[in-house]
Amino acid sequence: AQSVTQPDIHITVSEGASLELRCNYSYGATPYLFWYVQSPGQGLQLLLKYFSGDTLVQGIKGFEAEFKRSQSSFNLRKPSVHWSDAAEYFCAVEILTGGGNKLTFGTGTQLKVEL
Amino acid sequence: DGGITQSPKYLFRKEGQNVTLSCEQNLNHDAMYWYRQDPGQGLRLIYYSQIVNDFQKGDIAEGYSVSREKKESFPLTVTSAQKNPTAFYLCASSIMTNEQFFGPGTRLTVL
């Protein structure tokens, strides 16, 4: 069965520092990959997605992610973190089933930004 | 503005009662989903529907029921059979193989 692993439960960075959030997936074929962000008590907002093509994808709010097939990874990066980036981040993989497409989410990484 | 609405934002239920969470979308999306979110566990799929009058169980469907009588609406009923219903519930919709758009969520608390 497919799975998504986000090994870092909590990460703390200083404002202005660079950020990398890790995501590894287990899936037999090339998956569709997503990063979402969630502020406390809110729904999820899509940051970026990878379907095919260029393995470095750009998203909103200055985020980017790189798909590495050999490492089954899709890590999220940002060169300079802002205090407003503090939130929880979820990596997800989409699979196609007989009943349609489904998302499997990682357990999330909580980002704290120190001023 | 197009989007997904969930109501109510907060819901309190006594043990043994059924409760229905509302999810409405005006994005003209075919597919709709219900997720449950618990701290440290990410999002887990409860039910999903690709077309009207059809839906499939997700990973944790026990104790829940849904209906899809209209394209715009996908209500979730949390029944008394759900042993631990206190959680944050998120509804989403999508155009088949594309990103899912999420509603603001409903926080259910069992008293």
Interface residues (C-beta under 8 A of the other chain):
Chain A: I9 Y32 F34 Y36 G41 Q42 G43 L44 Q45 L46 K49 F90 E94 L96 G99 G100 N101 K102 L103 T104 F105 G106 T107 G108
Chain B: I4 A31 Y33 G40 Q41 G42 L43 R44 L45 Y48 Q50 Q56 G58 F88 L90 A92 S94 M96 T97 E99 Q100 F101 F102 G103 P104 G105 R107
